[in-house]
């Protein structure tokens, strides 16, 4: 993996220009699977992430996607932990998750603000109670691996983890529906072609089964 300049972050006028730039830099069969292979996203998703500042691409071979992510370990009764078992996507496919609530951070967003937004967006009105962040629970680490959403695209995840208590959540497994994931996007035509999350499926598990 050769990096010409890790600080050179690419911007693209539209999804087509992003696609043209990516094609010679990624294995053709992997790139062709984006948005086709169950659980993956497409180039429209990546373009929206870049245009909204949630993701950056280094001008490298292959390109490296950098994302800041907040992960919220919600603690319930008997110290059980809430995880998202799977998601139902807009194309009808199901994506396995088995991880605590997580969300890409917005540009210049603090971890505290990202935590509250993530809970509001993914748990919706079912999380109408008070949200309390556990003091001293912040953790930060960096992981580098290929992105599950974009096959063969290397990714660098800057992970901010925190423990929280959210009042009013159901004691049993439950499902939430997400609103328009790109509802605030100026380019509605691009957003309409992106693969979005329709439903989140949540379950309570023992803390020993959760890895952050």
Secondary structure, 3 states (H helix, E strand, C coil): CEEEEEEEECCCCCHHHHHHHHHCCCCHHHHHCCCCCCCCCCHHHHHHHHHCCCEEEEEEECCEEEEEEEEEEEECHHHCEEEEEEEEECCCCEEEEEECEEEECCCCCCHHHHHHHHHHHHHHHHHCCCEEECCCCCEEEEEEEECCCCCCCEEEEEEEEEEEEECCCCCCCEEEECCCCCCCCCCHHHHHHCCCEEEEEEEEECHHHCCC
